[in-house]
Amino acid sequence: MCVFSCQALIRAVQGPPASSWLLKPLRLHSIFPQRKMSLDSGVSGMRASYRGRQDVFTEDDLAFKEPIGQFKEWFDEARNNPQILEANAMCLATSSKDGNPSARYVLLKGFGPDGFKFFTNYESRKGKELDENPKAALTFYWDVLRRSIRIEGKVSRLSEEESDDYFHSRPRESQIGACASNQSTPISGRDVLTSMEQELTAKYSDHVIPRPSHWGGYILIPHSVEFWQGQSTRLHDRIRFRLPKSSEKPDGRLLHQGDNGWVYERLAP
Ligand SMILES: Cc1cc2nc3c(=O)[nH]c(=O)nc-3n(C[C@H](O)[C@H](O)[C@H](O)COP(=O)(O)O)c2cc1C
Protein backbone atom coordinates (compact mmCIF):
# COMPACT_ATOMS: atom_id res chain seq x y z
CA MET A 1 0.00 0.00 0.00
CA CYS A 2 2.78 2.33 1.03
CA VAL A 3 4.84 1.37 -2.03
CA PHE A 4 1.86 2.08 -4.26
CA SER A 5 1.22 5.43 -2.61
CA CYS A 6 4.86 6.48 -2.77
CA GLN A 7 5.13 5.62 -6.45
CA ALA A 8 1.87 7.36 -7.20
CA LEU A 9 3.07 10.35 -5.28
CA ILE A 10 6.37 10.51 -7.21
CA ARG A 11 4.47 10.20 -10.51
CA ALA A 12 2.08 12.91 -9.48
CA VAL A 13 4.83 15.26 -8.38
CA GLN A 14 7.07 14.64 -11.39
CA GLY A 15 4.23 14.41 -13.87
CA PRO A 16 4.73 13.92 -17.58
CA PRO A 17 7.68 16.09 -18.64
CA ALA A 18 5.73 18.64 -20.61
CA SER A 19 2.69 18.74 -18.39
CA SER A 20 1.15 21.87 -17.12
CA TRP A 21 1.73 22.86 -13.46
CA LEU A 22 -2.00 22.94 -13.05
CA LEU A 23 -2.22 19.15 -13.32
CA LYS A 24 -0.05 18.51 -10.30
CA PRO A 25 -2.42 19.62 -7.60
CA LEU A 26 -5.21 17.69 -9.33
CA ARG A 27 -3.15 14.50 -9.18
CA LEU A 28 -2.32 15.03 -5.52
CA HIS A 29 -6.00 15.38 -4.74
CA SER A 30 -6.73 12.05 -6.33
CA ILE A 31 -4.14 10.38 -4.08
CA PHE A 32 -5.23 12.12 -0.90
CA PRO A 33 -8.99 12.48 -1.39
CA GLN A 34 -9.46 13.21 2.30
CA ARG A 35 -7.46 16.39 1.80
CA LYS A 36 -10.01 17.71 -0.68
CA MET A 37 -10.57 21.37 -0.02
CA SER A 38 -13.79 21.96 1.82
CA LEU A 39 -15.16 25.39 2.41
CA ASP A 40 -16.47 24.70 5.88
CA SER A 41 -13.80 22.21 7.17
CA GLY A 42 -16.44 20.41 9.22
CA VAL A 43 -17.53 23.54 11.07
CA SER A 44 -21.14 23.19 9.92
CA GLY A 45 -21.32 19.82 11.71
CA MET A 46 -20.16 21.21 15.07
CA ARG A 47 -23.04 20.93 17.49
CA ALA A 48 -22.62 21.13 21.25
CA SER A 49 -25.03 19.36 23.50
CA TYR A 50 -26.56 22.02 25.69
CA ARG A 51 -29.00 21.44 28.50
CA GLY A 52 -31.66 18.84 29.13
CA ARG A 53 -35.33 19.65 28.63
CA GLN A 54 -35.77 20.01 32.40
CA ASP A 55 -33.21 22.87 32.47
CA VAL A 56 -35.37 25.42 30.75
CA PHE A 57 -35.21 29.04 31.85
CA THR A 58 -38.70 30.33 32.46
CA GLU A 59 -40.05 33.64 33.69
CA ASP A 60 -40.46 31.98 37.12
CA ASP A 61 -36.71 31.33 37.17
CA LEU A 62 -35.93 35.04 37.10
CA ALA A 63 -34.34 35.85 40.45
CA PHE A 64 -35.15 39.51 39.84
CA LYS A 65 -37.76 41.28 37.75
CA GLU A 66 -35.19 43.84 36.65
CA PRO A 67 -31.99 43.23 34.69
CA ILE A 68 -29.25 44.43 37.03
CA GLY A 69 -30.10 42.00 39.84
CA GLN A 70 -30.61 39.24 37.29
CA PHE A 71 -27.25 40.09 35.68
CA LYS A 72 -25.56 39.82 39.08
CA GLU A 73 -27.19 36.44 39.62
CA TRP A 74 -25.83 35.00 36.35
CA PHE A 75 -22.50 36.86 36.51
CA ASP A 76 -21.77 35.54 40.03
CA GLU A 77 -22.46 32.03 38.83
CA ALA A 78 -20.04 32.52 35.93
CA ARG A 79 -17.24 34.14 37.98
CA ASN A 80 -17.47 31.38 40.61
CA ASN A 81 -17.21 28.66 37.99
CA PRO A 82 -13.58 27.46 37.95
CA GLN A 83 -13.92 26.44 34.31
CA ILE A 84 -14.49 30.04 33.26
CA LEU A 85 -11.20 31.92 33.13
CA GLU A 86 -12.46 35.44 32.43
CA ALA A 87 -16.15 35.68 33.19
CA ASN A 88 -15.89 39.46 32.82
CA ALA A 89 -14.71 39.33 29.19
CA MET A 90 -17.38 40.89 27.00
CA CYS A 91 -17.61 41.77 23.35
CA LEU A 92 -18.10 45.50 22.88
CA ALA A 93 -19.69 46.56 19.61
CA THR A 94 -19.46 50.15 18.45
CA SER A 95 -20.21 51.87 15.20
CA SER A 96 -18.89 54.86 13.36
CA LYS A 97 -21.16 57.80 12.51
CA ASP A 98 -21.68 56.45 9.01
CA GLY A 99 -22.76 53.05 10.31
CA ASN A 100 -19.62 50.89 10.00
CA PRO A 101 -19.64 48.46 12.93
CA SER A 102 -16.63 47.08 14.82
CA ALA A 103 -16.39 44.71 17.77
CA ARG A 104 -13.72 43.64 20.24
CA TYR A 105 -13.40 42.18 23.72
CA VAL A 106 -12.96 44.33 26.80
CA LEU A 107 -13.18 43.51 30.48
CA LEU A 108 -16.13 44.50 32.63
CA LYS A 109 -14.74 46.41 35.60
CA GLY A 110 -17.88 47.30 37.49
CA PHE A 111 -21.64 47.28 37.24
CA GLY A 112 -24.70 48.42 39.13
CA PRO A 113 -28.04 50.17 38.62
CA ASP A 114 -26.19 53.01 36.85
CA GLY A 115 -24.62 50.76 34.19
CA PHE A 116 -21.67 48.64 33.06
CA LYS A 117 -18.10 49.97 33.25
CA PHE A 118 -14.97 49.29 31.24
CA PHE A 119 -11.63 51.03 30.69
CA THR A 120 -9.68 51.73 27.56
CA ASN A 121 -7.80 54.25 25.47
CA TYR A 122 -10.06 57.15 24.46
CA GLU A 123 -8.05 57.57 21.23
CA SER A 124 -8.38 53.95 20.12
CA ARG A 125 -10.73 52.97 17.33
CA LYS A 126 -13.50 52.21 19.82
CA GLY A 127 -12.82 55.51 21.61
CA LYS A 128 -13.13 57.47 18.39
CA GLU A 129 -16.28 55.62 17.39
CA LEU A 130 -17.84 56.22 20.79
CA ASP A 131 -17.02 59.93 20.48
CA GLU A 132 -19.02 60.19 17.28
CA ASN A 133 -21.71 57.63 18.13
CA PRO A 134 -22.25 56.75 21.81
CA LYS A 135 -24.66 53.89 21.09
CA ALA A 136 -23.00 50.55 21.88
CA ALA A 137 -23.67 46.92 22.73
CA LEU A 138 -22.03 44.38 25.04
CA THR A 139 -22.27 40.59 24.78
CA PHE A 140 -21.13 37.98 27.28
CA TYR A 141 -21.00 34.29 26.42
CA TRP A 142 -20.20 31.63 29.01
CA ASP A 143 -20.14 28.41 27.05
CA VAL A 144 -19.80 26.18 30.13
CA LEU A 145 -23.12 27.55 31.35
CA ARG A 146 -24.66 27.82 27.88
CA ARG A 147 -25.60 31.36 28.71
CA SER A 148 -25.24 34.68 27.00
CA ILE A 149 -26.24 38.20 28.01
CA ARG A 150 -26.72 41.02 25.50
CA ILE A 151 -26.77 44.60 26.68
CA GLU A 152 -27.53 47.67 24.59
CA GLY A 153 -27.41 51.29 25.56
CA LYS A 154 -25.60 54.58 25.51
CA VAL A 155 -22.05 55.11 26.65
CA SER A 156 -20.52 58.06 28.46
CA ARG A 157 -17.12 58.69 30.00
CA LEU A 158 -16.56 58.08 33.70
CA SER A 159 -15.36 60.98 35.83
CA GLU A 160 -11.63 61.82 35.91
CA GLU A 161 -11.56 60.80 39.59
CA GLU A 162 -13.03 57.37 38.89
CA SER A 163 -10.60 56.80 36.03
CA ASP A 164 -7.69 57.93 38.25
CA ASP A 165 -8.78 55.59 41.04
CA TYR A 166 -9.05 52.61 38.74
CA PHE A 167 -5.82 53.42 36.89
CA HIS A 168 -3.85 53.53 40.14
CA SER A 169 -5.44 50.32 41.40
CA ARG A 170 -3.83 48.43 38.50
CA PRO A 171 -0.41 46.75 38.74
CA ARG A 172 2.42 49.18 37.84
CA GLU A 173 3.29 47.19 34.71
CA SER A 174 -0.27 47.65 33.45
CA GLN A 175 -0.10 51.37 34.18
CA ILE A 176 3.16 51.59 32.21
CA GLY A 177 1.58 49.52 29.44
CA ALA A 178 -1.34 51.94 29.15
CA CYS A 179 1.10 54.87 28.91
CA ALA A 180 3.37 53.09 26.43
CA SER A 181 0.74 52.16 23.87
CA ASN A 182 -1.01 54.49 21.46
CA GLN A 183 -3.70 51.87 21.12
CA SER A 184 -4.90 51.01 17.61
CA THR A 185 -2.20 53.00 15.76
CA PRO A 186 0.22 51.19 13.42
CA ILE A 187 3.75 50.58 14.76
CA SER A 188 6.87 49.26 13.04
CA GLY A 189 7.55 46.42 15.48
CA ARG A 190 7.27 45.10 19.02
CA ASP A 191 10.51 46.84 19.97
CA VAL A 192 8.69 50.18 19.78
CA LEU A 193 6.61 49.04 22.75
CA THR A 194 9.44 47.50 24.75
CA SER A 195 11.73 50.49 24.40
CA MET A 196 8.90 52.83 25.42
CA GLU A 197 8.17 50.54 28.36
CA GLN A 198 11.83 50.69 29.47
CA GLU A 199 11.93 54.44 29.10
CA LEU A 200 8.78 54.95 31.17
CA THR A 201 9.80 52.42 33.81
CA ALA A 202 13.06 54.35 34.32
CA LYS A 203 11.28 57.72 34.25
CA TYR A 204 8.72 56.78 36.92
CA SER A 205 10.93 54.47 38.98
CA ASP A 206 10.23 56.27 42.27
CA HIS A 207 7.10 58.15 41.32
CA VAL A 208 3.39 57.74 41.04
CA ILE A 209 2.61 57.11 37.37
CA PRO A 210 0.19 59.79 36.18
CA ARG A 211 -2.83 58.50 34.29
CA PRO A 212 -2.56 59.60 30.67
CA SER A 213 -5.45 61.92 29.79
CA HIS A 214 -6.30 59.69 26.80
CA TRP A 215 -6.93 56.65 29.00
CA GLY A 216 -10.01 56.16 31.16
CA GLY A 217 -13.35 54.57 31.76
CA TYR A 218 -16.75 54.42 30.17
CA ILE A 219 -20.12 53.44 31.48
CA LEU A 220 -22.78 51.89 29.29
CA ILE A 221 -26.23 52.84 30.54
CA PRO A 222 -28.54 50.06 29.35
CA HIS A 223 -31.96 50.36 27.80
CA SER A 224 -32.13 46.66 26.91
CA VAL A 225 -30.68 43.52 28.55
CA GLU A 226 -31.37 40.06 27.18
CA PHE A 227 -30.75 36.77 29.00
CA TRP A 228 -30.23 33.80 26.70
CA GLN A 229 -29.96 30.20 27.83
CA GLY A 230 -29.18 27.50 25.30
CA GLN A 231 -31.16 24.26 25.08
CA SER A 232 -30.19 21.06 23.28
CA THR A 233 -33.44 21.17 21.34
CA ARG A 234 -32.36 24.55 19.97
CA LEU A 235 -35.56 25.93 21.47
CA HIS A 236 -33.41 28.30 23.46
CA ASP A 237 -34.79 30.59 26.14
CA ARG A 238 -34.60 34.33 25.65
CA ILE A 239 -35.97 36.85 28.10
CA ARG A 240 -35.38 40.49 27.33
CA PHE A 241 -35.75 43.39 29.72
CA ARG A 242 -36.15 46.82 28.20
CA LEU A 243 -37.25 50.29 29.09
CA PRO A 244 -40.76 50.76 27.66
CA LYS A 245 -41.74 53.46 25.21
CA SER A 246 -43.82 56.14 26.90
CA SER A 247 -47.10 54.95 25.34
CA GLU A 248 -46.48 51.26 26.01
CA LYS A 249 -48.52 49.37 28.61
CA PRO A 250 -47.66 45.75 29.56
CA ASP A 251 -50.53 43.42 28.64
CA GLY A 252 -49.33 40.57 30.88
CA ARG A 253 -49.26 38.21 27.89
CA LEU A 254 -46.44 39.34 25.59
CA LEU A 255 -45.14 42.19 27.70
CA HIS A 256 -44.77 41.99 31.48
CA GLN A 257 -44.28 44.68 34.08
CA GLY A 258 -40.92 44.37 35.80
CA ASP A 259 -39.39 46.35 38.67
CA ASN A 260 -37.62 49.73 38.64
CA GLY A 261 -39.40 50.86 35.46
CA TRP A 262 -38.37 47.85 33.32
CA VAL A 263 -40.65 45.62 31.28
CA TYR A 264 -39.76 42.17 30.04
CA GLU A 265 -40.79 39.81 27.26
CA ARG A 266 -39.91 36.39 25.89
CA LEU A 267 -38.40 36.29 22.40
CA ALA A 268 -38.51 33.37 20.00
CA PRO A 269 -35.09 31.77 19.66
C1 LIG B 1 -10.34 38.95 26.79
C2 LIG B 1 -9.88 40.30 26.34
C3 LIG B 1 -10.02 41.38 27.18
C4 LIG B 1 -9.62 42.65 26.77
N1 LIG B 1 -9.82 43.71 27.61
C5 LIG B 1 -9.56 44.96 27.18
C6 LIG B 1 -9.91 46.09 27.98
O1 LIG B 1 -10.47 45.97 29.08
N2 LIG B 1 -9.60 47.32 27.49
C7 LIG B 1 -9.00 47.50 26.27
O2 LIG B 1 -8.75 48.64 25.90
N3 LIG B 1 -8.68 46.45 25.48
C8 LIG B 1 -8.95 45.19 25.90
N4 LIG B 1 -8.65 44.11 25.10
C9 LIG B 1 -8.04 44.36 23.77
C10 LIG B 1 -9.16 44.74 22.79
O3 LIG B 1 -9.90 43.60 22.42
C11 LIG B 1 -8.66 45.48 21.55
O4 LIG B 1 -7.60 44.78 20.94
C12 LIG B 1 -8.16 46.88 21.86
O5 LIG B 1 -8.93 47.50 22.87
C13 LIG B 1 -8.18 47.76 20.61
O6 LIG B 1 -9.49 47.82 20.09
P1 LIG B 1 -9.98 48.97 19.06
O7 LIG B 1 -8.88 49.14 18.05
O8 LIG B 1 -11.24 48.44 18.46
O9 LIG B 1 -10.22 50.21 19.86
C14 LIG B 1 -9.03 42.84 25.49
C15 LIG B 1 -8.88 41.73 24.65
C16 LIG B 1 -9.31 40.49 25.07
C17 LIG B 1 -9.17 39.32 24.13
Ligand as a Chemical Component Dictionary entry (heavy atoms), coordinates in Angstrom:
data_LIG
# 
_chem_comp.id                   LIG 
_chem_comp.type                 NON-POLYMER 
_chem_comp.pdbx_formal_charge   0 
_chem_comp.three_letter_code    LIG 
# 
loop_
_chem_comp_atom.comp_id 
_chem_comp_atom.atom_id 
_chem_comp_atom.alt_atom_id 
_chem_comp_atom.type_symbol 
_chem_comp_atom.charge 
_chem_comp_atom.model_Cartn_x 
_chem_comp_atom.model_Cartn_y 
_chem_comp_atom.model_Cartn_z 
_chem_comp_atom.pdbx_ordinal 
LIG C1  C1  C 0 -10.345 38.947 26.790 1  
LIG C2  C2  C 0 -9.884  40.302 26.340 2  
LIG C3  C3  C 0 -10.015 41.384 27.181 3  
LIG C4  C4  C 0 -9.623  42.654 26.770 4  
LIG N1  N1  N 0 -9.821  43.712 27.606 5  
LIG C5  C5  C 0 -9.563  44.963 27.183 6  
LIG C6  C6  C 0 -9.906  46.088 27.985 7  
LIG O1  O1  O 0 -10.468 45.971 29.085 8  
LIG N2  N2  N 0 -9.595  47.321 27.490 9  
LIG C7  C7  C 0 -9.004  47.504 26.273 10 
LIG O2  O2  O 0 -8.748  48.638 25.904 11 
LIG N3  N3  N 0 -8.678  46.454 25.484 12 
LIG C8  C8  C 0 -8.946  45.189 25.902 13 
LIG N4  N4  N 0 -8.648  44.112 25.102 14 
LIG C9  C9  C 0 -8.041  44.363 23.772 15 
LIG C10 C10 C 0 -9.160  44.740 22.789 16 
LIG O3  O3  O 0 -9.900  43.596 22.418 17 
LIG C11 C11 C 0 -8.661  45.481 21.546 18 
LIG O4  O4  O 0 -7.604  44.776 20.937 19 
LIG C12 C12 C 0 -8.162  46.885 21.860 20 
LIG O5  O5  O 0 -8.933  47.502 22.871 21 
LIG C13 C13 C 0 -8.177  47.764 20.606 22 
LIG O6  O6  O 0 -9.486  47.819 20.090 23 
LIG P1  P1  P 0 -9.978  48.966 19.062 24 
LIG O7  O7  O 0 -8.883  49.142 18.051 25 
LIG O8  O8  O 0 -11.242 48.442 18.465 26 
LIG O9  O9  O 0 -10.219 50.206 19.861 27 
LIG C14 C14 C 0 -9.031  42.836 25.491 28 
LIG C15 C15 C 0 -8.882  41.733 24.648 29 
LIG C16 C16 C 0 -9.308  40.488 25.066 30 
LIG C17 C17 C 0 -9.171  39.319 24.127 31 
# 
loop_
_chem_comp_bond.comp_id 
_chem_comp_bond.atom_id_1 
_chem_comp_bond.atom_id_2 
_chem_comp_bond.value_order 
_chem_comp_bond.pdbx_ordinal 
LIG C1  C2  SING 1  
LIG C2  C3  SING 2  
LIG C2  C16 DOUB 3  
LIG C3  C4  DOUB 4  
LIG C4  N1  SING 5  
LIG C4  C14 SING 6  
LIG N1  C5  DOUB 7  
LIG C5  C6  SING 8  
LIG C5  C8  SING 9  
LIG C6  O1  DOUB 10 
LIG C6  N2  SING 11 
LIG N2  C7  SING 12 
LIG C7  O2  DOUB 13 
LIG C7  N3  SING 14 
LIG N3  C8  DOUB 15 
LIG C8  N4  SING 16 
LIG N4  C9  SING 17 
LIG N4  C14 SING 18 
LIG C9  C10 SING 19 
LIG C10 O3  SING 20 
LIG C10 C11 SING 21 
LIG C11 O4  SING 22 
LIG C11 C12 SING 23 
LIG C12 O5  SING 24 
LIG C12 C13 SING 25 
LIG C13 O6  SING 26 
LIG O6  P1  SING 27 
LIG P1  O7  DOUB 28 
LIG P1  O8  SING 29 
LIG P1  O9  SING 30 
LIG C14 C15 DOUB 31 
LIG C15 C16 SING 32 
LIG C16 C17 SING 33 
# 
